[in-house]
């Protein structure tokens, strides 16, 4: 690991991923143990943010009240949908929904019960999201999970923010639309010792575009073969007007698919300052435009955003 990686990533024990004997890629942690920080967070970072915002901050006491814990499969849940894996495997039909994605859905910097998928009272939800992963791991884990456990009624895929990197149109070509320069972010993911083993394709732009397009088709095919309803939550934009037509991702998800576009509302002037902002974040240094609605880590949308998304899902897809 080079010196730059040591600075950029703190490598908390609960950041690490492992390919387990059961075939799933997930956290390499002791089940049900409480971890205090994740990803870019640290005690020094937390102290600086507390001083910056003050006692009225939602997360002011969260060094005591917020923790990350993982179930027997290495995913962030209080427990498996059923009490133990044997009971879970032998159950023929207990309706539940499966959600997957990356850091927004796993809940980096978030209380578990503030996450959008924790807001449904009448439908059990099992979470397999992992911060830092891409669509290839989502597709792989979905297939591995369904080979072992009873199928869910539905799957909601929250697309990682890097899915459409290098594929979005630019305002310079007259199309407008949503554009984010995620190059520094993807480069950091690529050098992160916790995730790098699983993200080899990140160094090749064309491989990145094709791997995401293929993974999306794999997810569709898996759900189709099992007869599972599939929904998408997108934090960039899947609509073709925003995707460069030469990209393999053009048309990967269309208007006919069940999709909600819900961008992260907190912008850092990403096209111009992403590298600077990211450097400050990973070194635990707050910046002047830090907003209270953010999650505790300053990088992800906060509790109000998650509640809005849950309400949109409830209204549009009738999931209660």
Backbone torsions as a table, in degrees:
resi	resn	phi	psi	omega
1	UNK	NA	129.2	-178.2
2	UNK	-81.1	169.4	-175.9
3	UNK	-63.7	-34.7	179.8
4	UNK	-62.9	-40.7	178.7
5	UNK	-65.5	-35.9	179.3
6	UNK	-62.8	-37.1	179.4
7	UNK	-73.3	-43.5	-171.0
8	UNK	-74.1	-33.5	-175.0
9	UNK	-125.5	130.8	-174.6
10	UNK	-85.1	-18.4	178.4
11	UNK	54.5	57.3	169.6
12	UNK	-62.1	149.5	-178.4
13	UNK	-54.9	-34.1	-178.5
14	UNK	-84.3	7.3	171.7
15	UNK	-87.0	-22.1	-170.0
16	UNK	-76.2	142.1	177.3
17	UNK	-108.7	153.3	178.3
18	UNK	-146.9	143.7	169.5
19	UNK	-83.6	108.8	-172.9
20	UNK	-85.3	167.9	-179.6
21	UNK	-62.6	-26.4	179.9
22	UNK	-78.7	-2.6	177.1
23	UNK	96.7	-5.8	-179.4
24	UNK	-92.2	144.9	168.9
25	UNK	-95.2	121.5	-178.9
26	UNK	-160.5	-172.1	-177.7
27	UNK	-66.2	141.7	177.6
28	UNK	-98.8	75.2	-173.3
29	UNK	-137.4	164.7	172.8
30	UNK	-74.5	125.6	-178.3
31	UNK	-59.1	140.4	172.6
32	UNK	70.1	0.7	173.9
33	UNK	-75.9	142.5	-178.8
34	UNK	-91.7	128.2	176.1
35	UNK	-112.3	143.7	-170.7
36	UNK	-87.3	-33.2	-173.2
37	UNK	-131.8	162.2	175.4
38	UNK	-146.5	150.5	171.1
39	UNK	58.5	-123.5	-174.6
40	UNK	-81.0	-8.4	-175.7
41	UNK	-67.5	153.5	172.5
42	UNK	-162.2	168.5	179.2
43	UNK	-64.2	-39.8	178.7
44	UNK	-63.5	-44.2	177.6
45	UNK	-58.1	-45.8	-176.4
46	UNK	-62.3	-42.2	179.8
47	UNK	-62.8	-40.2	179.8
48	UNK	-65.5	-41.4	179.2
49	UNK	-66.1	-40.5	178.1
50	UNK	-59.0	-42.9	179.5
51	UNK	-66.7	-35.7	-177.5
52	UNK	-69.7	-41.6	-171.8
53	UNK	-97.8	-40.4	179.0
54	UNK	100.9	-179.1	-170.1
55	UNK	-69.9	-15.1	179.7
56	UNK	-84.6	3.8	178.5
57	UNK	-68.8	137.0	-179.3
58	UNK	-56.2	-34.5	-175.5
59	UNK	-101.1	19.2	-171.5
60	UNK	-57.8	-39.5	-179.7
61	UNK	-104.2	18.5	-171.9
62	UNK	-75.5	-8.9	172.7
63	UNK	-65.0	-18.4	177.3
64	UNK	-103.1	-37.5	-168.8
65	UNK	-98.3	-15.7	-178.8
66	UNK	-107.2	128.1	177.4
67	UNK	-143.6	161.3	176.0
68	UNK	-111.6	125.9	174.4
69	UNK	-137.9	156.1	-167.8
70	UNK	-131.9	150.7	-177.4
71	UNK	-85.0	-169.3	-175.7
72	UNK	-65.6	-19.6	179.4
73	UNK	-95.4	-3.4	178.1
74	UNK	88.9	20.3	177.5
75	UNK	-112.9	156.2	-175.4
76	UNK	-80.2	92.5	174.5
77	UNK	-142.8	158.1	173.0
78	UNK	-63.8	-36.7	-179.5
79	UNK	-165.9	172.2	171.1
80	UNK	-62.8	161.0	-179.5
81	UNK	-55.3	-35.5	171.8
82	UNK	-113.0	165.6	-165.5
83	UNK	-64.9	-32.0	179.5
84	UNK	-146.2	163.0	-172.6
85	UNK	-65.1	-35.6	-179.5
86	UNK	-64.6	-44.3	177.4
87	UNK	-61.6	-40.6	-178.3
88	UNK	-63.6	-45.5	-178.3
89	UNK	-66.8	-35.7	-173.2
90	UNK	-86.1	-3.5	-179.9
91	UNK	-80.1	129.1	-178.2
92	UNK	-86.4	-35.2	-177.6
93	UNK	-158.7	98.8	168.4
94	UNK	-130.6	107.1	-171.7
95	UNK	-57.1	134.8	174.4
96	UNK	-156.9	166.8	175.5
97	UNK	-115.8	149.3	179.2
98	UNK	-112.5	128.7	175.4
99	UNK	-117.4	147.8	179.2
100	UNK	-149.1	163.2	-177.2
101	UNK	161.7	-150.7	-179.9
102	UNK	-122.5	-134.5	-166.4
103	UNK	-65.1	-36.2	-179.3
104	UNK	-62.4	-41.5	-175.9
105	UNK	-82.0	-36.1	173.8
106	UNK	-66.3	-32.5	174.8
107	UNK	98.4	46.7	174.9
108	UNK	-61.4	125.2	-179.8
109	UNK	75.8	15.6	-174.0
110	UNK	-125.6	144.4	165.9
111	UNK	-64.3	140.2	-177.6
112	UNK	-56.0	-45.3	-174.8
113	UNK	-75.0	-4.8	174.0
114	UNK	-89.3	-7.5	-176.5
115	UNK	-74.3	148.9	-173.0
116	UNK	-58.9	-36.0	-176.0
117	UNK	-79.9	-4.7	174.9
118	UNK	-92.2	2.2	-173.6
119	UNK	-93.4	0.2	-177.6
120	UNK	-97.2	119.4	-171.4
121	UNK	-85.5	-28.4	-171.0
122	UNK	-106.2	-4.5	-180.0
123	UNK	-122.7	122.2	175.1
124	UNK	-68.2	136.2	-179.6
125	UNK	-122.2	132.6	172.9
126	UNK	-112.5	131.1	-174.5
127	UNK	-103.2	130.0	173.7
128	UNK	-123.0	18.3	179.4
129	UNK	-72.0	148.3	179.5
130	UNK	-140.9	125.0	179.5
131	UNK	-58.1	132.5	174.2
132	UNK	95.2	-11.3	-177.5
133	UNK	-83.2	168.5	177.8
134	UNK	-119.3	-174.0	-174.4
135	UNK	-66.4	-26.4	-179.7
136	UNK	-65.7	-40.1	178.3
137	UNK	-72.3	-36.0	176.6
138	UNK	-58.8	-47.7	-179.9
139	UNK	-64.0	-44.4	-179.9
140	UNK	-60.4	-49.9	-177.6
141	UNK	-64.4	-34.9	179.6
142	UNK	-61.4	-47.0	178.5
143	UNK	-63.7	-42.8	-179.6
144	UNK	-64.8	-40.5	-179.5
145	UNK	-64.0	-45.4	-175.8
146	UNK	-71.1	-21.0	175.1
147	UNK	-72.7	-20.3	-176.0
148	UNK	-103.6	-33.4	-167.8
149	UNK	-124.0	160.5	178.5
150	UNK	-57.2	145.4	-175.8
151	UNK	-72.5	143.9	175.3
152	UNK	-77.5	165.9	174.5
153	UNK	-69.6	-33.7	-178.8
154	UNK	-152.6	161.2	173.2
155	UNK	-125.2	132.0	172.5
156	UNK	-112.8	119.2	178.8
157	UNK	-102.9	114.6	173.6
158	UNK	-91.1	105.3	-172.4
159	UNK	-65.7	131.1	175.5
160	UNK	-58.0	150.1	-175.1
161	UNK	-64.1	-21.1	-179.5
162	UNK	-84.6	-0.8	-173.7
163	UNK	-56.7	-44.5	-174.6
164	UNK	-101.4	16.8	177.4
165	UNK	-56.3	137.8	-179.5
166	UNK	69.3	2.8	-177.6
167	UNK	-114.0	-9.5	-179.0
168	UNK	-80.0	145.4	177.4
169	UNK	-66.2	158.6	178.7
170	UNK	-105.6	143.5	176.5
171	UNK	-59.5	-24.2	-177.6
172	UNK	-64.3	-23.2	-178.5
173	UNK	-91.6	9.1	173.0
174	UNK	86.8	1.7	-177.5
175	UNK	-91.7	-16.5	-175.3
176	UNK	66.8	-143.8	177.4
177	UNK	87.4	-175.9	-174.8
178	UNK	-94.8	126.6	-179.7
179	UNK	-133.2	133.6	174.4
180	UNK	-136.0	131.7	178.9
181	UNK	-87.9	97.5	-175.1
182	UNK	-99.1	12.2	-178.1
183	UNK	-53.0	-52.9	179.4
184	UNK	-60.2	-35.5	-179.2
185	UNK	-65.4	-47.0	-179.2
186	UNK	-66.4	-38.3	177.5
187	UNK	-60.5	-39.9	179.3
188	UNK	-66.8	-41.0	176.1
189	UNK	-59.6	-39.3	-176.5
190	UNK	-65.8	-32.5	-178.0
191	UNK	-95.4	-5.2	180.0
192	UNK	-68.1	118.3	-177.3
193	UNK	-63.3	-21.5	179.7
194	UNK	-73.5	-33.5	-173.5
195	UNK	-113.8	-18.1	-168.9
196	UNK	-56.2	-33.1	-178.3
197	UNK	-60.3	-30.2	-176.0
198	UNK	-99.4	0.1	-173.8
199	UNK	-123.6	41.2	-175.6
200	UNK	-59.9	-32.7	-176.4
201	UNK	-71.7	-8.5	-176.4
202	UNK	-63.5	-24.6	-176.0
203	UNK	-75.2	-15.7	-176.7
204	UNK	-113.4	114.8	-174.8
205	UNK	-60.1	-46.3	-179.4
206	UNK	-64.1	-40.6	177.9
207	UNK	-62.4	-37.6	179.3
208	UNK	-61.3	-48.1	-178.6
209	UNK	-63.9	-45.5	-178.1
210	UNK	-68.7	-39.4	-178.4
211	UNK	-64.5	-38.3	177.5
212	UNK	-67.5	-42.7	179.4
213	UNK	-62.5	-44.2	179.9
214	UNK	-65.9	-41.2	-179.7
215	UNK	-62.3	-40.5	178.2
216	UNK	-61.8	-42.5	177.6
217	UNK	-65.4	-37.7	177.7
218	UNK	-62.7	-42.5	178.2
219	UNK	-60.7	-44.7	177.7
220	UNK	-59.6	-46.6	-177.2
221	UNK	-65.6	-39.3	178.6
222	UNK	-61.4	-49.0	-178.9
223	UNK	-65.1	-38.0	178.5
224	UNK	-63.6	-42.8	-176.7
225	UNK	-68.4	-29.7	178.7
226	UNK	-91.8	-5.0	-177.4
227	UNK	69.9	37.9	-177.3
228	UNK	-105.2	134.4	174.8
229	UNK	-68.2	134.5	-175.4
230	UNK	-118.8	130.3	177.7
231	UNK	-126.2	150.5	-180.0
232	UNK	-121.9	138.3	167.4
233	UNK	-117.6	123.6	-173.8
234	UNK	-118.2	130.7	-178.0
235	UNK	-101.9	2.9	167.7
236	UNK	-113.3	-108.3	175.3
237	UNK	-161.3	123.2	-178.3
238	UNK	-90.0	-13.2	-172.9
239	UNK	-67.3	144.8	-172.3
240	UNK	-62.6	-27.6	179.5
241	UNK	-59.7	-25.1	-176.6
242	UNK	-99.1	-4.2	-176.2
243	UNK	-107.6	134.8	178.5
244	UNK	-63.4	130.3	-174.4
245	UNK	-64.5	-18.9	177.7
246	UNK	-82.3	-8.0	-178.0
247	UNK	-79.2	141.7	173.6
248	UNK	-61.8	-16.0	179.5
249	UNK	-84.3	-6.4	178.5
250	UNK	-62.9	117.5	-179.9
251	UNK	81.5	6.1	-179.8
252	UNK	-59.0	-40.6	173.7
253	UNK	-125.4	125.1	-173.2
254	UNK	-113.3	179.2	178.3
255	UNK	-63.9	-22.6	-179.4
256	UNK	-78.1	-16.0	176.0
257	UNK	-79.8	157.2	178.4
258	UNK	-83.8	102.5	-173.2
259	UNK	-139.2	140.1	170.5
260	UNK	-117.2	125.7	175.6
261	UNK	-94.4	117.0	-176.4
262	UNK	-136.6	83.1	-177.7
263	UNK	-66.5	155.1	169.1
264	UNK	-63.5	119.7	-172.5
265	UNK	-78.7	-7.2	-173.7
266	UNK	-102.9	110.2	-172.9
267	UNK	-103.0	148.9	179.9
268	UNK	-118.3	31.2	-173.6
269	UNK	50.9	55.5	-166.3
270	UNK	-59.2	-34.6	-176.2
271	UNK	-65.6	-28.8	-175.4
272	UNK	-105.7	-31.4	-168.9
273	UNK	-121.5	10.4	-171.9
274	UNK	-57.1	-44.1	-176.8
275	UNK	-65.1	-40.8	179.8
276	UNK	-66.9	-46.7	-179.4
277	UNK	-61.9	-43.0	-178.5
278	UNK	-63.5	-41.3	179.2
279	UNK	-60.5	-43.3	-179.5
280	UNK	-66.7	-39.7	178.5
281	UNK	-60.6	-50.4	-174.1
282	UNK	-70.4	-18.8	176.4
283	UNK	-96.2	9.6	175.6
284	UNK	71.6	34.4	-177.2
285	UNK	-117.1	113.1	178.5
286	UNK	-61.7	158.1	176.7
287	UNK	-123.4	163.1	-166.0
288	UNK	-65.2	-21.7	-177.8
289	UNK	-101.1	20.1	175.8
290	UNK	-58.3	130.3	-176.3
291	UNK	-110.5	142.1	178.7
292	UNK	-59.7	-33.7	-178.9
293	UNK	-67.6	-11.3	177.4
294	UNK	-60.6	160.8	164.9
295	UNK	-64.5	171.9	-175.1
296	UNK	-58.6	-31.7	-175.7
297	UNK	-79.1	-4.3	177.3
298	UNK	77.3	2.3	-173.4
299	UNK	-116.1	-21.9	-172.6
300	UNK	-117.8	156.1	178.4
301	UNK	-65.5	151.1	-172.0
302	UNK	-96.7	-163.5	-169.7
303	UNK	-62.8	-40.1	-178.7
304	UNK	-63.0	-41.4	178.5
305	UNK	-61.8	-44.0	180.0
306	UNK	-63.4	-39.2	178.3
307	UNK	-65.6	-41.2	176.9
308	UNK	-60.0	-43.9	179.9
309	UNK	-63.6	-43.4	178.4
310	UNK	-59.6	-40.9	179.0
311	UNK	-66.7	-37.7	176.4
312	UNK	-63.6	-43.0	178.7
313	UNK	-63.8	-43.5	179.6
314	UNK	-60.2	-43.1	-177.2
315	UNK	-74.2	-41.3	-173.1
316	UNK	-84.5	-38.0	-173.3
317	UNK	-112.2	0.6	174.3
318	UNK	58.7	35.1	175.7
319	UNK	-93.8	121.8	-176.9
320	UNK	-113.7	NA	NA
